[in-house]
């Protein structure tokens, strides 16, 4: 039995889950030295939606954020979340872009890269794992946890073995919907610990109200690290709160050894920031409650709110229950993909179409067609011939590694934005979010050369399209 380590998520997933990733760099900087003194295993500070949100909503350079954090955090490892071949976007990128992105992430201050694939297709993790290790980073692969007739303990153990063979330095169980039950977790952790040698980490969301109990059983089963978020941005659709977790493990064989007084002091710093976002309406009190429907429909919190807004736009909110019932059916049709970005958005949108149009698969988004064609990777279970024909007719299904179809692109991106480049990293920002990055680069130039800011669209402080 050993002390359990803690990865603190308040600077990434904590505020991504509760305030749509709107925390600014300037709100983080004053507290970093104190966070660095806690003795966390790691601080999760980057990746996920932070990159997009910095450029799109905050007029910040995500690379600059990372460098500023690294400057102040001298002792604690910095961690990021990466969607494998999708990087931080929603499609596959060529290997040259993935390799350069990973290299620059490590150069700018990242120590640990958590790499996952929405389909648990290990082929989609390969380039990121190799690039991370080559750059001197720690490659942590993540199992996208879900429940289905085929996703059982045996499936996850085999997946973990495959990940270890690919070079994973540690493995995370990524329970994005908060549906991993306590006793299931106990069995899963025990089996993983018996079958792989690398450390195992647990990541969950408090959405359904069971993550605390689940963490305790995982800890007793031998988990090495757990992800928590300090209380102002913990619980709800975020991770279990840090302080209660640390207190719960005190005087036990698993004591984290972290100082509760210091944690409370840091939490006090974040409290007014939380209040500010509550007042402005960015923090919706709804995300702070427990939604036990998650356990029935296995729909992550973010996906639930997406469905609500899609239905409200269509004036069809009365069909919400019907859409929720359709989600598991679509998921089964599509070979039981885990409901994590981008699959959660795709399954959700298809479910809305099926219900609103009153006919299943009458209208199919291009992303779903590409998924069925094999362009995202391999589904857990083969999709039936009947569903395939409904969605892609007689089109061929590709069975190779999706990124093998992509030509190198880095040089093209460089040429396309040469007049905006101020640092190598700008090319990567543009590769991931072309329109958003260009608007940010224009804003940056306007600020730099003191161009009249009345030319800028006051709504989001970027150039109007």
Buried (B, 14 or more C-beta within 10 A) or exposed (E): EEBBBBBBBBBBBBBBBBBBBBBBBEBBBEBBEEBBEBBBBBBBBBBBBBBBBBBBBBBBBBBBBBBBBBEBBEEBBBBBBBBBBBBBBBBBBBBBBBBBBBBBBBBBBBBBBBBBBBBBBBBBBBBBBBBBBEBEBBBBBBBBBBBBEEBEEEBBBEBBBBBBEBBBBBBBBBBBBBBBBBEBBBEBBBBBBEEBEBBBBBBBBBBBBBBBBBBBBBBBBBBBBBBBBBBBBBBBBBBBBBBBBBBBBEEBEBEBEBEBEBBEEBBEBBEEBBEEBBEEEBBBEEBBEBBEBBBEBBBBBBBBBBBBEBBEEEEBBEBBEBBBEBBBEBBBBBBBBBBBBBBBBBBBBBBBBBBBEEEBBEEBEEBBBBBBBBBBBBBBBEBEEEBBEBBBEEEEEBEEBBBEEBEEBBEEBBEBBEEBBEEEBBBBBBBBBBEBBBBBBBBBEBEEEEEEEEEBEEEBBBBEE
